[in-house]
Amino acid sequence: MSLGRKLGVITGEIYEKILMDQIKEGGPVPNHIGIITDGNRRYAREQGIDPNIGHVKGKDKLEEVLEWSMEIGTKIITVYAFSTENFDREPEEVEFLFNLINDSLKNLMRDKRVTNNKIRVKVIGKINILPEKLVRTINELENFTNSYENFRLNIAVGYGGREEIMDAIRKIASDYKEGRISMEDIGQDKFREYLYDGTVPDPELILRTSGEERISNFLLWQSAYSELYFSDVFWPALKKIDFLRAIRAYQLRQRRFGK
């Protein structure tokens, strides 16, 4: 390693420690972070590697981010892994992604970090349109972690925010028609119960990588008052210092909730 690179690493480590100290002393951290993991394919093109390898590195990055999140005290992560729009990609890529997600979920059941940290995992989205073997793995993993409550990991697969809202409306309409709820019952709290996971609070922070500045149909109902942070780096290239910058930026904002 060259001298310049060594100095760069040392400087980065010092800045990372400063940020971590500021975060610890700077007030509340987000309890729930939503993450739009954008840029796997562009990262792969930039590195001159197969796009599928970019997706693998993106999966590895999520494991790192979970550790960073637990380190700062965040309790819930919702990650956008596969959107309803992603079904329009080339069939070979879609198949690869489903196999990668399936293998990753199976590995979580063998990962000691899941059991040691009591991480409850739930997959949110239109589960009924996913491949059967993936649905079986999802059910196994959710049953395996169902009693864990120290940390929550929600993985959005086959997910779209508009679709989630429409599905909730259909369920409410059905329950109203069958007499299970009355018109007076229907309010924001009741509506939340019909979302894919109505048991978690709204995300205080939504982080998106790759420089794109939009929500892209992610947690549309839940993100009404979320703080948004956009990072220029591609998801697989996200460093701990980039993550800490997002957390520190959140702490420095004043959340007014329209007041």
Summary of the structure (lengths in Angstrom):
residues: 259
radius of gyration: 19.4
end to end distance: 52.6
largest distance: 72.9
contacts: 774
relative contact order: 0.18
helix: 54%
strand: 14%
